[in-house]
Amino acid sequence: MTATVITTEASADDAVNDNVLRTKGIHALDKLQSPSATSAGPYTVRFAQTIDEIKAAQALRYRIFYREKGGNPSADMQAEQRDMDEWDEGGFHIVVLDTRAEQQPAVVGTLRLFYSECLEPDQNFYTEETFDLNRLKKHFGRSLELSRFCIDPDGRGGVILMLIWKYAMSFIQDNNIPVMLGCASFTGTDVTPHLPIMQYLYQHHLAEKSLRPEPKINDYIDLNALYGTLDKSSADWEEAQKSIPTLLRGYLKLGAKISDAAIIDPAFNTVYVSIYVETQSMLKTNPNLVTHV
């Protein structure tokens, strides 16, 4: 497995940026209940505690989102070889560290959490760049956005995913967060291969109108127009379910609901929908799926 390691010698500018990251992200956790670091074999999961760990997570994201999946990074990202955005500063970065690596931090999996109470007065969630979540936010009050999930290719389908998943669920449970939200992405900007799974999601997991995320941009795929008049028997559900990404499959088991619009994102070479899970219903319905690590 190729762990992502970042070591830095900070310049004056870096020191300023690092201080912002440390203050907004890492220190914000002092006011919340954080799960303890937990190990499984050579892997340890916890929240990032240093700037180098956050940068290593960003470097892993860059390698997966841009090198592996064909996204289009900005010039700044190319120069740094890291995936970066404004939500990294206030986000809580779950990292899985490979303790076998000679150089640390060796990040082999990551997921970013952003708590609504950490948003600046004029700041929205990342998802709100393209979706209106006002109805969700007003209904639930506090919320948690999950984003930038990725795992090293050699560690997929096993313990790393389990560690990240359970750590995130424990954080949500410990802090009594009523809703988690984000985007469910499918690789490739050609929507055609994704039509069967889009139909499955639309006909089985569409959010109720009163809470449904609405597209904020004009250029989107209208799932109502595609599937609103189709009978459920017209779809090959068995085939559609085979193409559900692993993390999305987990969300669906917990009662996830989706938007009725999909967005094409050339920057990440993906098509995505907005998604949310009511965590109180999740905890009642699936008590065995939400356990402490």
For each residue, the residues with C-beta under 8 A, 3 or more apart:
1: 98 108 152 154 155
2: 152 154
3: 98 101 106 107 108 152
4: 56 57 59 60 63 106 107 108 152
5: 56 59 101 103 104 105 106 107
6: 52 55 56 58 59 82 105
7: 52 103
8: 14 51 52 55
9:
10: 14 15 18
11: 14 15
12: 15 16
13: 16 17
14: 8 10 11 17 18
15: 10 11 12 18 19
16: 12 13 19 20
17: 13 14 20 21
18: 10 14 15 21 22 51
19: 15 16 22 23
20: 16 17 23 24 89
21: 17 18 24 25 26 51 54 88 89
22: 18 19 25 26 27 51
23: 19 20 26 27
24: 20 21 27 28 89 90 118
25: 21 22 28 29 48 54 88 89 90 91 92 93
26: 21 22 23 29 47 48 49 50
27: 22 23 24 30
28: 24 25 31 32 90 92 115 118
29: 25 26 32 34 47 92
30: 27
31: 28
32: 28 29 115 171 174 175
33: 171 174 175
34: 29 47 171 174
35: 38 46 167 170 171 174 292 293
36: 46
37: 44 45 46
38: 35 44 45 46 163 167 293
39: 43 44 45 99
40: 43 45 159 162 163
41: 159
42: 98 99 100
43: 39 40 96 97 98 99 108 109 159 160 163
44: 37 38 39 96 97 99
45: 37 38 39 40 94 95 96 97 109 163 164 167 293
46: 35 36 37 38 49 94 95 97 167
47: 26 29 34 92 93 94 95
48: 25 26 53 54 57 92 93 94 95
49: 26 46 53
50: 26 53 54 105
51: 8 18 21 22 54 55
52: 6 7 8 55 56 105
53: 48 49 50 56 57 93 95 97 105 107
54: 21 25 48 50 51 57 58 88 93
55: 6 8 51 52 58 59 82
56: 4 5 6 52 53 59 60 95 105 106 107
57: 4 48 53 54 60 61 93 95 107 110 112 148
58: 6 54 55 61 62 80 82 83 84 88
59: 4 5 6 55 56 62 63 81 82 83 107
60: 4 56 57 63 64 107 108 109 110 150 152
61: 57 58 64 65 82 83 110 148 150
62: 58 59 65 66 67 73 77 80 81 82 83
63: 4 59 60 66 67 68
64: 60 61 67 68 69 150 151 152 153
65: 61 62 68 69 71 73 83 150 268
66: 62 63 69 70 71 72 73 77 83
67: 62 63 64
68: 63 64 65 153
69: 64 65 66 187 268 269 270
70: 66 187 269
71: 65 66 267 268 269 270
72: 66 266 267 268 269
73: 62 65 66 77 78 83 267
74: 77 78
75: 78 79
76: 79 80 84
77: 62 66 73 74 80 81 82 83 84
78: 73 74 75 81
79: 75 76
80: 58 62 76 77 84
81: 59 62 77 78
82: 6 55 58 59 61 62 77
83: 58 59 61 62 65 66 73 77 148
84: 58 76 77 80 88
85: 88 126
86: 89 123
87: 90 91 112 114 125 126 145 147
88: 21 25 54 58 84 85 91 93 112
89: 20 21 24 25 86
90: 24 25 28 87 114 118 119 120 123
91: 25 87 88 112 113 114 118
92: 25 28 29 47 48 112 113 114 115 171
93: 25 47 48 53 54 57 88 110 111 112 113
94: 45 46 47 48 110 111 112 113 164 167 168
95: 45 46 47 48 53 56 57 105 107 109 110
96: 43 44 45 107 108 109 110 151 155 160 163 164
97: 43 44 45 46 53 104 105 106 107 108
98: 1 3 42 43 101 106 107 108
99: 39 42 43 44 106
100: 42 106
101: 3 5 98 104 106
102:
103: 5 7 106
104: 5 97 101
105: 5 6 50 52 53 56 95 97
106: 3 4 5 56 97 98 99 100 101 103
107: 3 4 5 53 56 57 59 60 95 96 97 98 110
108: 1 3 4 43 60 96 97 98 151 152 155 160
109: 43 45 60 95 96 150 151 152 155 160 161 163 164
110: 57 60 61 93 94 95 96 107 148 149 150 164
111: 93 94 146 147 148 149 164 168
112: 57 87 88 91 92 93 94 146 147 148 149
113: 91 92 93 94 144 145 146 168 171
114: 87 90 91 92 118 119 125 126 144 145 147
115: 28 32 92 118 142 143 144 177
116: 119 125 137 141 142 143 144 145
117: 142
118: 24 28 90 91 114 115
119: 90 114 116 123 124 125
120: 90 123
121:
122:
123: 86 90 119 120
124: 119 128 129 133
125: 87 114 116 119 128 133 143 145 181
126: 85 87 114 129 145 147
127: 130 131 133 145 147 181 182 183 213 274
128: 124 125 131 132 133 216
129: 124 126 216
130: 127 215 216 217 220 263 274
131: 127 128 213 214 215 216 259 261 263 274
132: 128 135 213 214 215 216
133: 124 125 127 128 136 137 143 181 213 274
134: 137 138
135: 132 138 139 210 211 212 213
136: 133 139 140 143 179 181 211 213 276
137: 116 133 134 140 141 143
138: 134 135 141
139: 135 136 210 211
140: 136 137 143 178 179 278
141: 116 137 138 178
142: 115 116 117 177 178 179
143: 115 116 125 133 136 137 140 177 178 179 180 181
144: 113 114 115 116 171 172 177 179 180 181
145: 87 113 114 116 125 126 127 180 181 182
146: 111 112 113 149 168 180 181 182
147: 87 111 112 114 126 127 182 183
148: 57 61 83 110 111 112
149: 110 111 112 146 164 247
150: 60 61 64 65 109 110
151: 64 96 108 109 155 156 160 161 164
152: 1 2 3 4 60 64 108 109 155 156 160
153: 64 68 156
154: 1 2
155: 1 96 108 109 151 152 158 159 160
156: 151 152 153 160 161 246
157: 161 246
158: 155 161 162
159: 40 41 43 155 162 163
160: 43 96 108 109 151 152 155 156 163 164
161: 109 151 156 157 158 164 165 246 247
162: 40 158 159 165 166
163: 38 40 43 45 96 109 159 160 166 167 293
164: 45 94 96 109 110 111 149 151 160 161 167 168
165: 161 162 168 169 247 250
166: 162 163 169 170 291 292 293
167: 35 38 45 46 94 163 164 170 171 293
168: 94 111 113 146 164 165 171 172
169: 165 166 172 173 289 290 291
170: 35 166 167 173 174 290 291 292 293
171: 32 33 34 35 92 113 144 167 168 174 175 177
172: 144 168 169 175 177 180 279 290
173: 169 170 176 279 283 290 292
174: 32 33 34 35 170 171
175: 32 33 171 172
176: 173
177: 115 142 143 144 171 172 180 279
178: 140 141 142 143 278 279 280
179: 136 140 142 143 144 276 277 278 279
180: 143 144 145 146 172 177 276 277 279
181: 125 127 133 136 143 144 145 146 213 274 275 276 277
182: 127 145 146 147 274 275 276
183: 127 147 272 273 274 275
184: 201 245 247 248 251 256 258 272 273 275
185: 245 265 268 270 271 272
186: 194 197 243 245 270 271 272
187: 69 70 269 270
188: 193 194 269 270 271
189: 264 265 266 269 270 271
190: 193
191: 194 195 198 221 262 264 271
192: 195
193: 188 190 243
194: 186 188 191 197 198 243 262 271
195: 191 192 198 199 226
196: 199 200 235 236 239 240 243
197: 186 194 200 201 240 241 243 244
198: 191 194 195 201 202 221 223 226 227 262 273
199: 195 196 202 203 226 227 230 235 240
200: 196 197 203 204 205 235 237 240 241 244
201: 184 197 198 204 205 206 258 273
202: 198 199 205 206 223 226 227 258 260
203: 199 200 206 227 230 232 235
204: 200 201
205: 200 201 202 252 256 257 258
206: 201 202 203 212 223 257 258 260
207: 211 212 213 257 258 259 260 276
208: 211 212 257
209: 212
210: 135 139
211: 135 136 139 207 208 257 276
212: 135 206 207 208 209 257 259 260
213: 127 131 132 133 135 136 181 207 259 261 274 276
214: 131 132 259 261
215: 130 131 132 220 259 261 263
216: 128 129 130 131 132
217: 130 220 263
218:
219: 263 264
220: 130 215 217 261 262 263
221: 191 198 226 261 262 263 264 271
222: 225 226 260 261
223: 198 202 206 226 227 228 259 260 261 262 273
224: 227 228 260
225: 222 228
226: 195 198 199 202 221 222 223 230
227: 198 199 202 203 223 224 230
228: 223 224 225
229:
230: 199 203 226 227 234 235
231: 234
232: 203 235
233:
234: 230 231
235: 196 199 200 203 230 232 240
236: 196 239 240
237: 200 240 241
238: 241 242
239: 196 236 242 243
240: 196 197 199 200 235 236 237 243 244
241: 197 200 237 238 244
242: 238 239
243: 186 193 194 196 197 239 240
244: 197 200 240 241 248 249 252
245: 184 185 186 248 249
246: 156 157 161 249 250
247: 149 161 165 184 250 251
248: 184 244 245 251 252 256 275
249: 244 245 246 252 253
250: 165 246 247 253 254
251: 184 247 248 254 256 275 277
252: 205 244 248 249 255 256
253: 249 250 286 289
254: 250 251 277 282 285 286 289
255: 252 277 278 281 282 285 286
256: 184 205 248 251 252 275 276 277
257: 205 206 207 208 211 212 275 276 277
258: 184 201 202 205 206 207 273 274 275
259: 131 207 212 213 214 215 223 262 273 274 275
260: 202 206 207 212 222 223 224
261: 131 213 214 215 220 221 222 223 273 274
262: 191 194 198 220 221 223 259 271 272 273
263: 130 131 215 217 219 220 221 271 272 273
264: 189 191 219 221 270 271
265: 185 189 268 269 270 271 272
266: 72 189 269
267: 71 72 73
268: 65 69 71 72 185 265
269: 69 70 71 72 187 188 189 265 266
270: 69 71 185 186 187 188 189 264 265
271: 185 186 188 189 191 194 221 262 263 264 265
272: 183 184 185 186 262 263 265
273: 183 184 198 201 223 258 259 261 262 263
274: 127 130 131 133 181 182 183 213 258 259 261
275: 181 182 183 184 248 251 256 257 258 259
276: 136 179 180 181 182 207 211 213 256 257
277: 179 180 181 251 254 255 256 257 282
278: 140 178 179 255 281 282
279: 172 173 177 178 179 180 282 283
280: 178 283 284
281: 255 278 284 285
282: 254 255 277 278 279 285 286 289 290
283: 173 279 280 286 287 290
284: 280 281 287
285: 254 255 281 282
286: 253 254 255 282 283 289 290
287: 283 284 290
288: 291
289: 169 253 254 282 286
290: 169 170 172 173 282 283 286 287
291: 166 169 170 288
292: 35 166 170 173
293: 35 38 45 163 166 167 170
